Amino acid sequence: MFNQDHYHFIGLGGIGMSGIALVLLNKGLSISGSDIDKNDRLTEIAQNGGIIFNSQKPQNIDVIKKKFYKKNIIVVISSAITNKNKELNYCIEKNLTIKHRSEILSMIMRSFKSIAVAGCHGKTSTSTLLTTLIDLCTKDTSSIVGGIIPKYQSNAIVKNSKYLIAEIDESDGTICNYSPYLGIINNIDFDHCDYYANIKELISSFNKFGSNSKKLLTNYDCKITNENIKSDYKWSINKTD
């Protein structure tokens, strides 16, 4: 599943990007990345062997290509990185392989029995709660969350576990890239109108995610979700199905 490539993240300090990078480091892969801001996530990555650049410029890529000349370089970006970014433009010019963060997260999830938490609200809280509860029961849980998990003081934990809990993003349509063992949809509300023209487009993305999931658990109490998403299981404060 994991080739011995080198992964370079443009915008490494982001909460989603850094979690993925930490997992890859844990899997023994070499990681580098750039960010214009400093934060604790970058410090954690550096402490685990990642290479950090404090600017986003073409010279970073030259350094990485020279250092890892025997490896294929895969450049990882999020939707926040546009073609106006000089470092990304240089990667395009040099014909490097460029992957969206969702593609790398999906690759990681395929190496576990993954539980993917989706929804317009409450993803981080739900992912954190699930991670904490399951790990308290099993002592062996992996997780990539869009926030800092208090029990671990990190947004990513990797153990020799069967299950991975992953928080996934619907804001840019990449929710369709995931095929988890268990998909969870907290709720649906018209959000991210910079990407989706209307609520129907957003619902369509969630339906695609649902159809890609081996099993799907949804919130009975959310009217939009309940009326538009076909699921295997539903939860409710007052009703179970």
N, C-alpha and C positions, 0 to 999 in steps of 0.2 A: 504493500500500500504506500509506504513512504520511500521514495527514491532518495538517494544521497545527493540531492540538489542543494544549492544554497538559496535561501529565501531572503529577499531584501524588501522591507516594508517602507513605503513612503507614507509618512504620517503614523509612525510606529507607536507614539504615545497615546493614541486614541484608546478608549476603553475596550472597544471591540478588537482592534488590531493587536493590542498588546497581549490580550488573553490568548489569541491564536499563536502568537510568537512564543509565548511561554510554554505552550503545549509542544510545539515543534522542537524547542530546545530540550524539553524533557524526553522527547523521542530520539534525541541524539543528533539532530540536524543542526547545521550551522545557520545562524541568523544574524542579520544586520538590519539597520533601519535609520531613518532620518526623521527629525521633528524640530520645529523651530522653538518649541517650549520644552521646559524640563518638568518632570513630575516623578512621583514615587514609582510608577509603573516602569519607566525607563531605567530607573536605578535598579529595580528588581531584575529586569532583563539583563542589564550589564553584569550584575552579580552572578547571574547564571550563565555567563559566557557570550552574550550577545554583543555585537559591535554597534555603537551609537554614534550617529553624526548629528551635530547640533545646528545644522543648516540643511536646506534642500537645494542642492546644486549639482550640476553634471559631474563635477570632480569626485563626488562620492562614488559614483558608478565606476569610474576608472580605478579607484582604490580597490573596490570589491572585485572587479574583474581581474586585477593583478594578483590579489591575495588568494582568490579561489579560481585560478585559471583552469584547474582540472575539472571544475564542476559546472554544471548547467545553472545559470542564474535565472531565478524566477522572481519577478518583481510583483509585489502584492500591493494593491491599492484599494481604497474604499471609494464610495461614490462622492465623497467630499474632495477627492483629488481630481482635478480637471486638466484638460490639455493646456491650460495656462501655466501649469506647474513646470518649471524649467527642468527639474530632475526627471519627471515623467516624459517630457518631450525628448530628452536625450536618450532615454530608454527606447522610445519608439524609433528614433533615428538609428539606433544601434541594433534594431530588430531583436531586442530581448523579449523573452516570453513574459507577458503581462497577464496576471490573474486578478479577478476581483476577490476581495476577502471572503465572500460567500462561497466561492469555489474551493478555497482552502479549508474553510470550516466544514463544508460538506464532505471533503475528503477525510478530514479527521473523524467526523461523525460515523463514517462508514466502517471505521476500525473498531467501533463499539456498538453495543445495543443502545441506541441513542434515544433520549427523551428530549424533544424539542418544544420549547415554550414560546408561543406566539400570542399576538393580541395587541390591540392598540394601547392598552393601559395595563400596568401591573406586571409586566414581564420580569423585570429585575427582582421584584419582591417575591414573585412565585418561584423563580429559578433559585433564589437564595434560600427560600424556605424548603423547597424540595431537596436541594443539595444538603442542607443541614440535617433534615430529618432522616434522609436515606443514609447519610454517612454515620449518624448516631446509631442507626440500626445495624449497618453492615461493616462499619469501620473501613470501607473500601469503595469510595465513590469518586468519580472524576467529574469536572464541571468547568464550563466556560460561561461566565456571566457578565452582563453589561454593567457591573457595579462591584464594589468591594464586599466580599463575603466576610462578615464580622468574625466568624469562627477561625478563618484562615488569614485574614488581612491581605487578601489577594483576590483578583478577579478570575483566577484559573487555578485549579488543582488537578493533578494527574496522579493516579495510583494504578496499581495493577488490577483495575476493575473491569467488570463486564459492562457496566452502564456508564454513560456520559450524559449529563444534563447540560443542555445548551440553550441559551437565550438567542432567538433569531429575530431578524429585523424585517419588517414589512415595508419600510418607508420608501424603498427604491425598486420594489418589484422582485428583488432577489429572493424573497421568501419561497419562490417557485423552485429554487435550486436545491432544496433539501428533501430528503426521503427518509425520515426517521422511523424507528420502530414504533414509537408512540408520539403522536403529535398532540399538542394541547393548544386550544384557542381560548384565551381568557374572555375576549370580547371583541366586538368590531364597532368602530365609530368612524365617521368620515373625518379622516386626518390625512396629512401629507398631500394637501391639494396642489403642491408644487409639482408632484409626480402624477397623481391620479386625477383624471378629469371629473370623476363623479364617484359616488358610493358604489355603483355597479362594478366599476373597474377594480376597486379595492376588494369587494366581495369575491370577484373572480380570482384574484390572487390568493385569497384565503382558501377558496375551493380547490385550487390547484395544489396548494400545500396539503390540504386534507386528502385529496386523492393520491398524493405521493406517499402519505403516511400509511404504514401497515395497519395501525389502529389510531383512531382519533377520539379524543376526549374534549368536549365542549361545555360551555357554560349555559345551562338551561335558562338562567335568569337574565341573560342578555338577549333582548328581543330580536335584534338584527341577526345575531349568530344563530339563535334557535330557529328562526324562520328561513334562513338561507344556506345553512351548512348542514350537510348530512353527516352524522357522526355515529361511531360505534357505541360510545358511552356519553352520558351527560351528567353534570353535577349541579346541584342547587342547594341553597341553604335549607330549603324545606322539602325538596323532592329529589330522589335519585332514580335513574332510569338505566 
